[in-house]
Amino acid sequence: MKIKSLKFPMFFLFALVTVIAASCEKMEETYNGYLKEGEIIYPGKADSLMAFPGNGRIGLQWLIVSDPKVEKAIVYWNNHADSVVVPIRKTSQVDVIKVTLPDMEEGLYTFDVYTYDKSGNRSVGSQVIGEVFGESYQRTISNRLIRSVSWLNLPQQGSVPAFRGAEISWYGVNAQAIFIDITYTREDGTTGTHREEPVRVSGRPPLFRETTRLPNARPNSRISYKTAFVPDPLAIDTFYTELKHYN
């Protein structure tokens, strides 16, 4: 069997080389067009951006890890209609940048953070969603309710010490409550204070006790208290109910 060889006319090879050369020249022009303003430089971005809800304000925090040229950041919100400039003095360490935005209306916000170097180059953006709380949230919280108050005078029984004073029996409380501040009058007329906090047990969510004892409380005297709440575990502000009296 004979193997036939293929032969191409010289004008065909010349045309092919011309087309390839023209394509390469076009690609080089396109590439040079992108670089005619110089190499694009991106400063180090705001790393690990976090938002901390507050009462009419919000806190933001991020890291500047390694870029020594970063000199400021700009935080944008409300679709970039509002912004604030944050000066940055970079050190040789990982820098933690914190800023608090005051006088914010209650609501949910998206924040975009860009860093800039001295030449005005802008980093890739970082984004976080954060919430500002205020009067609307304040209206949703309420004091823990007292079920009853007993005035006790118990002698020591075995290893259980003697107790004389008041015992409060409580109803349940919202999971966002973090403590209850109580004031009362002692038998000697002085003012006693007690902060009731949830009990933390490993592997379980913290729970408030069903009863609270106030040592040496004067029988049938007034007990005043208020309950503290945080709307979010990262919140920078605490909300309080109005002071409530029981007598």
C-alpha positions as CSV (number, residue, x, y, z in Angstrom):
1,M,0.0,0.0,0.0
2,K,1.4,3.4,-1.0
3,I,1.3,6.3,1.4
4,K,0.5,9.6,-0.2
5,S,2.2,12.7,1.0
6,L,0.3,16.0,1.3
7,K,1.8,19.1,-0.2
8,F,0.7,22.7,0.5
9,P,1.2,25.5,-1.9
10,M,3.6,28.1,-0.7
11,F,1.0,30.9,-0.9
12,F,-1.1,29.0,1.6
13,L,1.7,28.7,4.2
14,F,2.5,32.4,3.7
15,A,-1.1,33.4,4.4
16,L,-1.2,31.2,7.6
17,V,2.0,32.8,9.0
18,T,0.6,36.3,8.2
19,V,-2.7,35.6,10.1
20,I,-0.8,34.3,13.2
21,A,1.5,37.3,13.3
22,A,-1.4,39.7,13.1
23,S,-3.2,37.9,15.9
24,C,-0.2,38.1,18.2
25,E,0.2,41.8,17.4
26,K,-3.4,42.5,18.3
27,M,-3.1,40.6,21.6
28,E,0.0,42.6,22.5
29,E,-1.8,45.9,21.8
30,T,-4.7,44.8,24.0
31,Y,-2.4,43.8,26.8
32,N,-0.4,47.1,26.6
33,G,-3.7,49.0,26.7
34,Y,-4.4,47.5,30.1
35,L,-1.0,48.5,31.4
36,K,-0.7,52.0,29.8
37,E,-1.8,53.5,33.2
38,G,0.7,51.3,35.0
39,E,0.4,48.1,37.1
40,I,-2.8,47.8,39.2
41,I,-2.0,47.9,42.9
42,Y,-4.4,46.6,45.6
43,P,-3.6,47.5,49.2
44,G,-4.2,44.9,51.9
45,K,-8.0,44.6,52.5
46,A,-9.9,44.9,55.8
47,D,-9.5,41.3,57.1
48,S,-12.0,39.5,59.4
49,L,-14.5,42.4,59.3
50,M,-17.1,42.2,62.2
51,A,-20.1,44.3,63.3
52,F,-21.1,44.8,66.9
53,P,-24.7,46.0,67.4
54,G,-25.5,48.9,69.8
55,N,-28.2,51.2,71.0
56,G,-28.4,53.9,68.3
57,R,-24.9,53.1,67.3
58,I,-22.8,50.2,65.9
59,G,-19.2,49.1,66.3
60,L,-17.0,47.8,63.4
61,Q,-13.7,45.9,63.7
62,W,-11.2,44.5,61.3
63,L,-7.6,43.5,60.9
64,I,-4.8,45.0,58.8
65,V,-2.5,42.0,58.5
66,S,0.7,42.8,56.5
67,D,0.5,45.8,54.2
68,P,2.6,48.7,55.7
69,K,1.4,51.1,53.0
70,V,-2.2,51.3,54.2
71,E,-2.9,54.7,55.6
72,K,-6.7,54.9,55.8
73,A,-10.0,53.1,55.3
74,I,-13.4,54.4,54.2
75,V,-16.5,52.8,55.6
76,Y,-19.7,53.0,53.4
77,W,-23.3,52.3,54.2
78,N,-26.8,53.1,52.9
79,N,-25.7,52.1,49.4
80,H,-22.6,54.3,49.7
81,A,-24.7,57.4,50.4
82,D,-23.0,57.7,53.8
83,S,-19.4,57.2,54.7
84,V,-16.7,57.8,57.2
85,V,-12.9,58.0,56.9
86,V,-10.8,56.0,59.4
87,P,-7.1,57.0,59.7
88,I,-4.8,54.1,60.1
89,R,-1.2,54.0,61.5
90,K,0.2,50.7,60.5
91,T,2.7,49.0,62.9
92,S,4.9,46.0,62.4
93,Q,2.2,43.8,64.0
94,V,-1.3,42.7,63.0
95,D,-3.3,45.9,63.7
96,V,-6.8,45.7,65.1
97,I,-8.9,48.6,63.7
98,K,-12.0,49.7,65.7
99,V,-14.6,52.3,64.8
100,T,-17.9,53.2,66.3
101,L,-20.6,54.9,64.2
102,P,-22.9,57.0,66.4
103,D,-26.3,58.5,65.8
104,M,-27.5,55.6,63.7
105,E,-31.2,55.0,63.1
106,E,-32.5,51.6,64.2
107,G,-32.4,49.0,61.4
108,L,-30.3,46.6,59.4
109,Y,-27.2,47.9,57.5
110,T,-24.7,46.6,55.0
111,F,-21.2,48.1,55.5
112,D,-18.5,48.1,52.8
113,V,-14.9,48.8,53.9
114,Y,-12.0,49.7,51.6
115,T,-8.5,50.5,52.5
116,Y,-6.2,53.1,50.7
117,D,-2.5,53.6,50.5
118,K,-0.7,57.0,50.2
119,S,-1.0,56.9,46.4
120,G,-4.7,56.6,46.5
121,N,-4.9,52.9,45.5
122,R,-8.0,51.2,46.8
123,S,-8.2,47.6,48.1
124,V,-10.7,45.0,47.3
125,G,-13.8,45.6,49.4
126,S,-14.8,43.8,52.6
127,Q,-18.5,43.6,53.6
128,V,-20.5,42.9,56.7
129,I,-24.1,43.1,57.8
130,G,-24.9,44.7,61.2
131,E,-28.0,45.8,63.1
132,V,-28.6,48.9,65.1
133,F,-31.1,48.7,68.0
134,G,-33.2,51.4,69.7
135,E,-36.6,52.3,70.9
136,S,-38.4,49.5,68.9
137,Y,-36.2,46.9,70.7
138,Q,-36.6,48.7,74.0
139,R,-40.4,48.3,73.8
140,T,-40.1,44.5,73.3
141,I,-38.3,43.8,76.6
142,S,-40.0,43.4,80.0
143,N,-39.0,42.9,83.6
144,R,-38.9,39.3,84.9
145,L,-42.1,38.7,86.9
146,I,-42.0,37.8,90.6
147,R,-44.3,34.9,91.5
148,S,-44.1,35.4,95.2
149,V,-41.8,36.5,98.1
150,S,-41.4,34.6,101.3
151,W,-39.8,35.9,104.5
152,L,-37.7,33.1,106.0
153,N,-36.0,32.4,109.3
154,L,-34.5,29.0,108.9
155,P,-32.2,27.3,111.5
156,Q,-29.1,25.4,110.4
157,Q,-29.9,21.9,109.3
158,G,-26.8,19.6,109.0
159,S,-24.5,21.2,106.5
160,V,-27.2,23.6,105.3
161,P,-26.5,27.0,106.9
162,A,-29.1,29.1,108.7
163,F,-30.8,31.7,106.6
164,R,-32.8,34.8,107.6
165,G,-34.2,37.0,104.9
166,A,-36.4,37.1,101.8
167,E,-36.7,34.4,99.1
168,I,-38.1,35.5,95.7
169,S,-39.8,32.9,93.5
170,W,-39.7,33.9,89.8
171,Y,-41.6,33.2,86.6
172,G,-39.5,32.5,83.5
173,V,-37.5,35.2,81.6
174,N,-36.6,35.9,78.0
175,A,-33.4,34.2,76.8
176,Q,-31.8,37.6,76.0
177,A,-31.8,38.6,79.7
178,I,-28.3,38.7,81.1
179,F,-28.8,39.7,84.8
180,I,-31.3,41.2,87.3
181,D,-30.2,44.0,89.6
182,I,-32.1,43.9,92.9
183,T,-32.1,46.4,95.8
184,Y,-33.7,45.9,99.2
185,T,-33.7,47.1,102.8
186,R,-31.8,45.1,105.4
187,E,-33.0,44.6,108.9
188,D,-30.6,47.3,110.2
189,G,-32.0,49.8,107.7
190,T,-29.1,49.8,105.3
191,T,-29.6,49.1,101.6
192,G,-28.7,45.7,100.2
193,T,-27.9,44.9,96.6
194,H,-27.9,41.6,94.7
195,R,-27.2,40.8,91.0
196,E,-28.9,37.6,89.9
197,E,-27.1,36.0,86.9
198,P,-27.8,32.9,85.0
199,V,-26.0,29.7,86.0
200,R,-23.6,28.4,83.5
201,V,-23.2,24.7,83.2
202,S,-20.7,23.1,80.7
203,G,-22.5,21.9,77.6
204,R,-25.8,23.6,78.5
205,P,-27.2,27.1,77.8
206,P,-27.1,29.4,80.9
207,L,-30.3,29.4,82.9
208,F,-31.6,31.6,85.7
209,R,-32.5,30.1,89.0
210,E,-36.2,29.8,89.9
211,T,-35.5,31.4,93.3
212,T,-33.3,34.2,94.7
213,R,-32.5,34.7,98.4
214,L,-31.8,38.1,99.9
215,P,-30.0,37.7,103.3
216,N,-31.1,39.8,106.2
217,A,-33.9,41.5,104.3
218,R,-36.3,43.3,106.5
219,P,-39.7,41.5,106.5
220,N,-42.4,43.0,104.4
221,S,-40.1,45.7,103.1
222,R,-40.0,46.9,99.5
223,I,-37.9,45.0,96.9
224,S,-36.9,46.9,93.7
225,Y,-35.4,45.4,90.6
226,K,-34.7,45.8,86.9
227,T,-33.7,43.3,84.2
228,A,-30.9,43.8,81.8
229,F,-31.0,42.5,78.2
230,V,-28.6,42.3,75.2
231,P,-30.2,41.9,71.7
232,D,-27.2,40.1,70.4
233,P,-24.2,38.2,71.9
234,L,-21.8,40.7,70.2
235,A,-23.8,43.8,71.4
236,I,-21.8,46.7,72.8
237,D,-24.8,48.1,74.7
238,T,-27.1,46.8,77.4
239,F,-30.8,47.6,77.6
240,Y,-32.6,47.9,80.9
241,T,-36.3,47.6,81.9
242,E,-37.8,50.3,84.1
243,L,-37.3,49.8,87.8
244,K,-40.1,47.7,89.3
245,H,-41.2,47.6,92.9
246,Y,-42.6,44.7,94.9
247,N,-44.0,45.1,98.5
